[in-house]
């Protein structure tokens, strides 16, 4: 989580965001989680929303989207099929190996479901546009696949609603291997504190290292919030606590929770009681919303409470609107490695996002920005246990959102919502024995009816660590240098969202350093 400089103004913004899950606004968190799966019916033809799904910790792009031409695959497999728990996935078409049997490909006895040989081969995808064969790769053409646990999203790709953007990372300007390796940061500016979780999370979300106070989503919201009228407080919503992505110059980050918290229901709901008293709730409301204090911090905090209580009543009314229709029931999630039924945090948060979207028409909201996050992608260890489970959770959540939007209030809303993944960074190509370490460029998904899906955008890099006979132009050691910048990735989404070229240039000042500002995937 990115910190903020403490000032009266920042305190107001920070507490305004946190007030929905602490103090006087706990009721909203509890009530929103407790309401039925009803959502507001009716749609707006000019409604648009963007959803950032953040894979906190640094998702391993090498095992998410893979190049499978024989030249590339040979270097990939040789590098990763080593260590105490090899992390190399099996080639396309490989049948799963049963426990106790010897894998014909990996050459070892499979003893656990966390062995990639037990999962079968990676799943081929055929992009609409042929990828250029980069220097250092001898294949006549490139072929691709995704992780075996991403099978639920394959129909989204083939139906043209899911795109892949290759080798995205934090960049200030295009950077070559020679420039990066030559006297670090002397020939071209390099993003500060590469490989640092906090700093690179902040760089992805705001363009600045930890401590930056405004993020990309918040700045987008600043420029469209006026169109949301009296309920503009619901413009930028986080289901994952406080993150710089949704912090704007004037936009308040509105936080909700998916958990059923044991909270005191301080709301205007008739008949609410506390500890057996029917008068206590009103007394508590009066106490926490008293703005008469001469102390700035006390009166300002009370103003936050007033805003939060009012927001509770507004959103709860929208959630119970007579025009509401039910969202699809939430499926259960089974851990793909252990077989245990467990919580899918991605799915729970996406469900909350869907409810907020569906309530938007009754609130008069035309533009919304959402932030979803799940930790657990920092796979220094146990990558074969953790990453498959995380990717399966992501796939289930994305499929659910696509399904929910396909008939929200009886209208197909998929073309009005664009969802994209982001992460601190990718991982090293080399294994450390049973996991991977921090790296740089990685691959990401973009979902939506307006997305020009079924394709890979950006240049998929050459894969392989330098040897005496092979020199990779795209990697330094085990780290891939990005060829697509976060600015280009986010700027393309901002253009679809309706921001002007002037606004996009202001939010993403590094865009001018790149030959292509809009990648064209949406």
N, C-alpha and C positions, 0 to 999 in steps of 0.2 A: 504494500500500500504506500502510496506516495504522500509524503508529509506536506504541510503547508506552514508558511510563516504566520505566527499568531499575531493578529491585529483584531480590532473590534469588528471590522468588516469581514475578515476571514472567519472569525469566531461565529458571526451570524450565519455565514454560508455553511460552515462546517456543522454547527449545531442544527441548522435548518435541515441539513441532509440527514444527520443522525437522529433527529427527533422522531422519526417514524419507527425507530426500533428501540428507543430508550425514553425514559421519562414519560411526559404526558402523552406522547403519541404511540406508546406501545399498543394501544387498542387497535390502531389501524393494522399493524403487523398481524395481530391475532385475528382480527375480524376478517381481513382479506384472505388469510389462510383458511379460515373456517367457513367462508361462504361456499355455497354450492358451486358446481361447475357452470353456473349460468353466466352468460356474457351478453352484453348489449347487442341487440340486433340492429340492422340498418347499417348502411355504409355511406361513405362520402366519396364521390368520384375523384376528388383531388387529394384524398388522404395518402400519405406516404410515411413509412417508418423504416428505420435502419436498426439492426440488431447486431451488436458486437459480441461474439462468443469468444471469451479469452481463455486460452489454455495455459493457466498459470504454472510456471516452473520450467517451461521450454520443451515443447513437444518435439519428438524426434521425427523430422521430415523425411529422413532417409528410409524409414520403415512405414511411412504413411503413403507417399506416392513414389513409385520406383520406376526407373528406366530398365527395361527387360531385354533390350538387344544384347546379343551374346557378348559383345565386346565389353559393354558396361557391366552386365551381370557378373561376368567372371571376376572383375576387380571388386565389385560390391561383395560377392559371396566369400571370396578369399579373405577379405578384410574382416568380415563380421562372423564368420563361422569358426571362431576361436574363443579361447577363454574357458572359465569354469562353467559358464552357462551361455553358450553361443547365441547371438541375437540375430543371425542371418535368417531371413525368411526363405521359404522354399520357392523354387521357380514355378511359373504358371503351369497348370495341368498336373501338378504333383498331388497324388492321393494322400489323404491323412494317414499317418502311421499310428497304429494302435499301441497302447501302452504295453511294454514288454517286447515289442518287435524292433527290428533294426531298420532304420531309415535308409533306403537305397540312395538317397541324395546326400544326407548329412553324414552317413556312415557311422551312426551311433545308436545304441539301444535307447528307445524312448521310455523314460521312467516317470514322466510327469506330464500333465496337460499344459504345463507352462513351457514345454519344449516346442519351438516353432514347427518342428517336423510333425507334431501331432495335429496341426491345424490345416495341413494341406497347403497347396500353392497359393501365391498371391493371385489376385483377381484381375484379369486383363481388362483394360479399357481402350477404346479406340477413339482418340480425339478427332474432331471433324477436320482439323487443320494439321498437316504433317509438321512436326517439329524439325527445325533445322538441325543438322548434325554438327555439333560444335567442334572446334579444334581439339585434337587429342583423342577423338573417338573415331574408330575405323569403320563402324557399322554403316551400311548403305542407307539405312533408315532407322528411326528410333521407334521403339514400342514401349508401352507403359502398362502399369498395373497398380492396384492399391492393396493395402493390408487386408488379409482375410477377414478381419472383424468389421470391415466397412461394407460388407455385402448389402446391408439395407439401403445404402445410398446409391447403389449402382443404377436402379431405375430412374432416380432423379437426374443422374448424369446422362443416361441414354435418352431420356425424355426432354432434355434440353433445359432443365431448370437449375442444374448444378454445374459450375465451372471450377477449374483449378487454376490458381495463379502460382507460377513456379518461382522459386528462389527469391522470395521477398525478404528484405531485411532493412535495418536502419542504415541509411546512407545520407551523406550530405551532397555528394556528387558522384557520378560514375567512377568506380575505383577498380583498377586492374590489380592483378597479383603483384606485378612489379612495383606499382605505386604503394601498395600496402606493405610489402616486405622491405621496401627501401627506406630506411631511416624513418620509422613509424611517425606518421602525421607530418612529415616534412614536405612531401611533394603534393599531397592532397589532404584536405581536412577529413579526419576520421571521427565518427561519433564517439563521444567520451564514454569511458568506462564500459567498453564492450565486455560481454560475458558476465556482467554484474546483474543479478536478478532485478533488484529494485530499480536500478538505473535504466535497464533495457525495457522493463515493463513501462516505465514512465516515458521513455523515448518512443515506444510503439504507440502510446496513448496520447502523447502531447508534443513530441519533438524535442523535449528537454529532459535532462536527468532528474533524479529524485529531488523533490523540492519545488518543481515547476507547479504553478498554481492554476493554469488553465489547460484543458485538454481539447483534443480534436472534436469530440462529440459535443462538448459544452460550447465551443466556439460556433459550431454549426447551429446549435440550438439558439444561441444569442441572436443569430441572423434571421431566424424564422419564428421565434417565440411570440412575436406580436400577433401573428395570425391565429394563435390559439385562444385569444380573448381572455375572459375572466378566469379560466381554468388552466392558465399557462403553467401553473406549478407542476402539472403532469407531463410537461414536455420532455424532460430528461429523467429517466427512471432506471435505477440500479436494483437488481435483485441480489446483489452480492456485496453490500456494504459500500464504503466510501472509496472511490477510485478517481484518479485525476481525469480520466477520459471524459466524464460527464460534467466536469467543473468548467463553467464559463465565466466571462467577465461579469455578467449579470444573471446568468442562469443558475438556479438552485438545483442541485442533484437531489432528486426525490427517491428515497430508499424504501423498499418494501422487503418483506421477508416471506419465505415460503414455509416457515416453521410455525407450528401451533404453540406460540409462547404463552406461558402462564402469566397473564397480564391483568392489571386492574382496568376494567373497561370504563375509562373516563371519556364518555361521549355524550351526545345529546339524546341518545336513544331513550324513549320513555320506558320507565320501569326498571332501569339499571340500578342495581344495588351493590353495596360494598360492605362486607362484614355484617350483613343483616340490616344495614341502614339504607333507606331509600333516599335520604337527604345527603348522605356522605358524598356521592359522586358530584353533585352540584357544588358542594362546598370545596371539593378538591379542584374542580374546574375553575371556580372563582379564585382560589388561592394561586394556582399555577399560571393563570392568565392575567394577573393583576399587573398592569403596566404603569402604575402610578409611582413606582419607586424613583427616587431622585438619582439613584445609581444607574449609569448607562447599562452596565452588564445585566443588572436585574430586569430593567424594563425591556431591554432588547431580547433577553431570553424569554420573557413572558410573551413578547410579540411572536416569537417563534412558536411557542406553545399554542397561541391563538390560531396562527396559520395552520398548524398541524391538526388541531381539533376540527377546524372548519374543513380541512381537506379530508379528514376521516368521514365526516358526514356526507360530503360531496361524492366521494368515490363509492361509499356504501350504497348511496341512493342509485348511482349509475349501475352498480352491480346487480341491483334487484329491480331494474326497469322492466315493466310488463312486456316490452318488446324483446326481451332477452331469450336467447336460445342456448341450448346446452352444447358445450364443447365435447369432442370425443373423449370417452373415458380414458384415463391414464393407464397405459399398459404397465404390467409389473416388469421389473428388470432382474435378470438372472446373470450373475457374474459369469462371464464366458470362460474363465479359468477354473474357478472353484465350484461352480454350479449353485452357489448360494443366492437366494433372493435377497437383494439389497436395494438401498436407495440410489436412484440416479439423480444426482444434483442438477445436472444439465436439464433433464426432463422436467423436474419440479420448477426450475426457474423459467424455462420456456413456457410452461403452463401458465405461470403468473403473467408473463409477458403477453401471452395470447389473450388473457382476460382483460388486461389493460388496453390492448388494442381494440378489442371488441366493445369496450365501454366508451371508446373515444368519440363515436358519433353523438351520443347523448350528452357528452361534455363539451361538444363544439371544438374538439381538437383535430387539427388537420395535419400536423407534423409531430412525430415522436422519435426519440432516440433512446435506445435501450442498451444496457450493459449486463451481460451474463458472464459468470466466471466460475471455474472449478479448479481447485488446486490439485496437486498430485502428478504433474507432468515432469517433475525434476528427477529423471530416472538414472541417477548415478548408479543405483543398485536395483536389482529385481525388475529390470525392464520387461522381461518376458511375462511377468506377472501383472505389472501395472499398466503398461501402454495398451495392450490389447483390450483390457477392461475399460480404459478411458476412451479409446476410439469407438468401442461398441456403445458406450453411453452417449457419445457425441452423435453417432449415427442414429440412434433411437430418437434423440431429441430433435434432430433435423427433420427426420421423417414425420414425427408427430406435428411439428410446426407446419410443414407443408400440407399435411392432412387437415389440420385445424383451419388453415387459411383457405383451403379449397372450397369451403362452404361456410363462411363466417356470416351468420345472419342470413343464410341463404344465398350469399354472393361470393364468387371466387375473388379473394383478396390477394392472391399470391403475387400478382404483378405489382402490387402496391407496397410490398415489404421486401427489403433486401437484407439478408443475413450473411455475415462473413466471420471467419475465424481469424484469430490473432494469437500471438504467443510471444514470450520474452525473446526467444531465439530458437534455433534448431539445436541439434546435437552433433557431436563429432562423428565422423564416419567410422573411426576406429572404436572398438569396444575396449572397456577397461576391465573386462573379465565377465561381468554380468550386467553391464549398463553402459552408459555413454556420458560424456562430459559436455560442458557448455560450448556452443559454437556460434553460428551467425545466420546465414541465409537458410530459409525453410519454405515449405509449400503450404498453401492455404486454400480453403474452399469458400465459394460464394454461392448462395442459394437464393432463388426468387423467380417469380414468373417473368420479370423483366430481364433476367440474366440471360445472356447469350451462352447457354450452357452446352455441355457435351464437348468441351474443348479445353485445352491447356493454353493459358496466356503467359507471356514472358518466356524467356529462354531457360529450358531445363539444362542444368550445368553438366559438364563433364564430371564423371565420378571416378575416383581412384587416387590413392596416395602416391606421391612421387617415388620412383625407383630409379635405378641406374639407366633403365631403358625407356621409362615412361615419365613424362613431365606434364602434369595437369595444369592447364592455364587458369582454371577456375578455383583451385584450392591452395591454401597455404597450410602445409601439414595436413591435419585432419579436418580443417575448417573450410567450408564453402563460402566464398565471397559473394554477397548478394548481387544479382544483376537487375533486380526490380526493387525500387525504393518503397518504403512505407508511404512516403508522400504521394507517389504515383498510385499506389493501391488505394489509399484513403481518399485521395483527390478524385479518383474515378467514381467512387461511391458518392462523394459530396456533389459531383456534377449531376448524377442521377437524382439525388435528393432535391435538386432545384437551386443550388447555390450558383451565384453568378461567377464568371471567370475572375472578377475582381475580388470577390469574397474568398474564392478558393486560393488565389495567389496570396492573400493576406494570412490565411490559416496555415498554408503549406508554402512557406517562403523558399524552400529548397527546390520546389518544382521547376523553377526557371533554370536549374542546372542540368535538367534532363531533357533529352531530345524529344521525348513523347510524354505529354502531361496526362492524357487520358488513354488508358489501356484498352478501352472498348469492350470490356466484358459485361457491361450493363448499360 
